[in-house]
Amino acid sequence: MAASLAIKNLSRNFGALKAIDDLSLEIPELAVAAFVGANGAGKTTTFSVIAGFLRANSGTIEISGEDVRAYRRRGGRMGLLPQDVQFYDERSIYRQLKMFALLEGLSGAAADAEVDRVLELAHLTEKAKEKPGALSRGMKARLGVAQALIGDPPIIILDEPTAGLDPRMLAEFRKTIDRLRGRSTIVISSHDLSELETLCDYVCMIDHGKLVRQGPLREMLGASSTVVYELESALTGVEDIAEKVAPWKVRLLESNKLEVSFDPREHKAADVNAALLKILLESGAAIRNVRSERTLEQSYFEATDKD
């Protein structure tokens, strides 16, 4: 599959600090991609260079095979939600979204139709006459997503779009992404890796400005490295269990939920399960459920050698 976004040997320095350090990655056409990294890893700086807010010290960026500068010069569209997006407090939501639509080159009638479209996608139609100052933090995040969708751009970059969203708003955000899936390439940065795991089908992980891993989500998760045991009642003696199964890591998720993590390159889930079931049953524990899983968070920690 062709790359919608290709970054090649990109670097950006702030004095002696290398915010982006020879970064190369590719995101396939029409992917919903997670852009994962800790604070200071270079995610927002990379987005700023892609958007043209910052100039790279070296390297190139291509959108569907075209240099990003040439892409922007010819009017190629790119949706962007910055991390700290700001809006005009004196203008209604409708008026400022229409301003963005006009800046995209849409005519008056087409601009009105486009504003109506993105308001509906972001579930903000009922708030169209309100001003941003009257919105909650979650509503402002949805407004940011709405402005990023103006013009139906082929690539959409969202920096922390779910920050401040309550569970209901998160569910609505997922529906918005699902409506866009297959129409645009979407790149999402968030510290909520469980949410990215739900939303995305491709992952790029960076650390200290460098790419450490990329690929389809299913490959990132790979073989299971965690087994969770749900019991009928609270479990005691966790320290004794941990000693018996070292070097596997044991912790209580809840009073009746035991998580065992291991290196899938050295141990098999079936062997871990056999050992733990024996220990738990001998202790008299009643087991309600056993599930085997691996999370994006674990994959990130493995890629960056973080405990």
Secondary structure, DSSP 8 states (H G I E B T S, - for coil): --EEEEEEEEEEEETTEEEEEEEEEEEETT-EEEEE--TTSSHHHHHHHHHTSS--SEEEEEETTEEHHHHHHTT---EEE-TT----TTS-HHHHHHHHHHHTT--HHHHHHHHHHHHHHTT-GGGTTS-GGGS-HHHHHHHHHHHHTTT--SEEEEESTTTT--HHHHHHHHHHHHHHBTTBEEEEE-S-HHHHHHH-SEEEEEETTEEEEEEEHHHHH-S--EEEEEESS----HHHHHHHHTTSEEEEEETTEEEEE--TTT--HHHHHHHHHHHHHHTT--EEEEEEE--HHHHHHHHHT--
